[in-house]
Amino acid sequence: MNAVCPQNHQHEPWGLVKTGSSKRVFATALEVHYPKLLCEAAITHAFILRLTEMGLKFANKITAQHAARAVTLEQSKSLKLPPLVPTYSSKLVVVFLDTVVVWPLQKLDMSPCKLLREFTVGDGVDVKQLALHTKKRFETELAVWGINLRMEDFSVFDFKWNKVKIFGMQWQPAEFLELACKVQHPLFVFARGFSRHC
C-alpha cells in the first residue's frame, strides 16, 4: 500500500488545465482515480479477510513448486477447478477384435461420440483367459477417464478382443444449456457473503 511514484514519467502541474475543446478542470481532479496497486491490495485483503471468516486456513509457507508456478503465471492443471458442466454427457467403452465391434452387443449410434482414447492389448486375447497385467492395464486405462468397469464384468461373455476405444458422448445442445443455466459459479456463495460486508 505504500506505493511510491517510480519517477519514470512526467506529472501534470497543479492548477487549471484544459480538457477537450474548452472545459477547464483542476489537474488534481484528473488524479482522483485510485492507483492500481492500492485497488489490488484492498481487494486482496477483503477476499482474504472474508475467506478467513468462512474458515479457510492459509499455509504460512509457499512451496517452491507453487512459487515457481506463480512466477510463470500459469495455473497447474491439478489445481484448476473441474468444469462446471462435464465435457461429455457420458462415456462409452467399445471393445473390438480388429475392426469388428464385439462389445457392447447392441448396435450403437456413434455419431454424437468423440474418440477420447484407443489402446490395443495383444493379438486376439480371449476375454476369459486374460493375464493379470492385461486386466490391470484395461482397468487403469478406464479409471483415468473416470470409468469404473472391471474385467470381471465380462466374465459372462465369450469373445476374443485386441482393441478398446473410449468415446465421449456429446451433449445435445438443449441438454447442455439446461445444465449450464442451473450451474452457479463456485465462488457465487462467497461473493454473496462478501457483498453483505461491503
C-alpha positions in Angstrom: 0.0 0.0 0.0 3.0 2.3 0.4 3.4 2.7 -3.3 5.7 5.5 -4.3 5.9 7.0 -7.8 8.8 5.4 -9.6 9.6 8.8 -11.1 9.8 7.4 -14.6 7.1 9.7 -16.0 6.1 13.4 -16.0 3.3 14.7 -13.8 0.9 17.5 -14.8 1.4 20.7 -12.9 -1.3 21.5 -10.4 -3.8 24.2 -11.3 -6.4 24.6 -14.0 -5.9 22.5 -17.2 -7.9 22.4 -20.3 -9.6 19.1 -21.3 -11.4 18.6 -24.6 -12.4 21.7 -26.6 -13.0 24.2 -23.8 -13.6 22.6 -20.5 -11.3 23.6 -17.6 -10.7 21.4 -14.6 -8.2 21.3 -11.8 -5.3 18.9 -12.6 -5.8 17.2 -9.2 -9.3 16.2 -10.3 -7.7 14.1 -13.1 -5.7 12.1 -10.5 -8.6 11.1 -8.2 -8.7 7.5 -9.5 -7.3 5.0 -7.1 -3.9 3.6 -8.1 -4.0 0.1 -9.4 -1.7 -1.2 -6.6 -4.0 0.2 -4.0 -7.1 -1.4 -5.6 -5.4 -4.7 -5.9 -4.2 -4.6 -2.3 -7.6 -3.6 -0.9 -9.5 -6.3 -2.9 -6.9 -9.0 -2.0 -7.2 -8.0 1.7 -11.0 -8.1 1.6 -11.0 -11.5 -0.1 -8.5 -13.0 2.4 -10.5 -11.5 5.3 -13.8 -13.0 4.1 -12.2 -16.4 3.3 -10.7 -16.4 6.8 -14.1 -15.6 8.3 -15.5 -18.6 6.4 -12.9 -20.9 8.0 -10.2 -21.1 5.3 -6.8 -21.6 6.8 -3.8 -20.3 4.9 -0.4 -22.0 4.9 2.4 -19.9 6.3 4.9 -21.0 3.7 4.6 -21.3 0.0 6.1 -24.5 -1.6 8.8 -24.0 -4.1 6.6 -25.6 -6.8 3.8 -23.2 -6.2 6.2 -20.2 -6.2 7.7 -21.4 -9.5 4.2 -21.7 -11.0 3.3 -18.2 -9.8 6.4 -16.7 -11.5 5.3 -18.3 -14.8 1.7 -17.0 -14.4 0.3 -20.4 -15.3 -2.0 -22.4 -13.1 -1.2 -26.1 -12.6 -3.8 -28.3 -14.2 -4.1 -30.3 -10.9 -5.1 -27.1 -9.1 -7.8 -26.0 -11.6 -11.4 -26.4 -10.7 -13.3 -29.1 -12.6 -15.6 -27.9 -15.4 -19.0 -26.6 -14.1 -20.7 -28.8 -16.7 -19.0 -32.1 -17.6 -17.5 -32.1 -21.1 -19.4 -35.2 -22.0 -22.8 -36.5 -21.0 -21.4 -40.0 -20.6 -18.5 -42.1 -21.7 -18.8 -45.3 -23.8 -16.4 -48.2 -23.9 -16.3 -50.3 -27.1 -14.3 -53.5 -27.4 -13.1 -54.6 -30.8 -11.4 -57.6 -32.5 -9.5 -55.7 -35.2 -12.3 -53.6 -36.8 -15.3 -55.6 -35.6 -17.2 -54.5 -32.5 -17.5 -57.4 -30.1 -18.9 -55.5 -27.1 -21.5 -54.0 -26.5 -23.6 -56.4 -28.3 -26.3 -54.0 -29.5 -25.8 -51.7 -32.5 -24.7 -48.2 -31.4 -25.2 -44.8 -33.0 -21.7 -43.3 -32.8 -22.5 -40.0 -34.5 -22.7 -37.9 -31.3 -19.4 -39.5 -30.0 -15.9 -38.3 -29.9 -13.0 -40.7 -29.7 -11.1 -40.0 -26.5 -8.6 -42.9 -26.2 -7.7 -46.1 -28.1 -5.4 -48.8 -26.9 -4.6 -52.3 -28.0 -3.9 -55.5 -26.0 -2.1 -58.4 -27.6 -3.4 -60.3 -30.6 -6.9 -61.7 -30.1 -7.0 -62.1 -26.3 -9.7 -64.4 -25.0 -11.8 -62.4 -22.5 -11.9 -65.4 -20.1 -8.2 -66.1 -20.2 -6.6 -62.7 -19.6 -3.2 -62.3 -18.0 -3.1 -60.2 -14.8 -1.1 -57.4 -16.4 -3.7 -57.1 -19.2 -6.6 -56.8 -16.7 -4.6 -54.2 -14.7 -3.9 -52.2 -17.9 -7.5 -52.3 -19.0 -8.8 -51.2 -15.7 -6.2 -48.5 -15.3 -6.8 -47.0 -18.8 -10.6 -46.8 -18.0 -10.0 -45.4 -14.5 -8.1 -42.4 -16.0 -11.3 -41.5 -17.7 -13.5 -42.0 -14.6 -14.9 -45.3 -15.9 -15.5 -48.0 -13.3 -15.5 -51.1 -15.4 -13.7 -54.3 -14.3 -12.7 -57.3 -16.4 -14.8 -59.5 -14.2 -17.9 -57.7 -15.6 -17.1 -59.5 -18.9 -16.9 -63.0 -17.3 -20.3 -64.0 -18.7 -19.2 -63.2 -22.3 -17.2 -65.4 -24.6 -15.2 -63.4 -27.2 -11.7 -62.5 -28.3 -10.6 -58.9 -28.5 -7.5 -56.8 -29.1 -8.6 -53.2 -29.0 -10.5 -50.9 -26.8 -11.9 -47.4 -27.7 -13.3 -44.9 -25.2 -15.7 -42.4 -26.6 -17.2 -39.3 -25.0 -21.0 -38.8 -25.7 -21.6 -35.2 -26.8 -24.3 -33.3 -25.0 -27.4 -32.3 -27.1 -27.3 -28.5 -27.2 -30.6 -28.2 -25.3 -29.3 -30.6 -22.5 -26.1 -28.6 -22.2 -27.9 -25.2 -22.0 -30.3 -26.6 -19.4 -27.4 -27.8 -17.2 -25.4 -24.6 -17.8 -28.3 -22.4 -16.7 -28.6 -24.4 -13.4 -24.9 -24.2 -12.5 -23.7 -21.5 -10.2 -20.1 -20.3 -10.2 -18.1 -21.9 -7.4 -17.4 -18.5 -5.8 -21.0 -17.4 -6.0 -21.7 -18.2 -2.4 -18.5 -16.4 -1.4 -19.5 -13.3 -3.5 -22.9 -13.3 -2.0 -21.5 -13.3 1.5 -18.8 -10.8 0.6 -21.4 -8.3 -0.7 -23.1 -8.2 2.7 -19.9 -6.9 4.2 -19.3 -4.1 1.7 
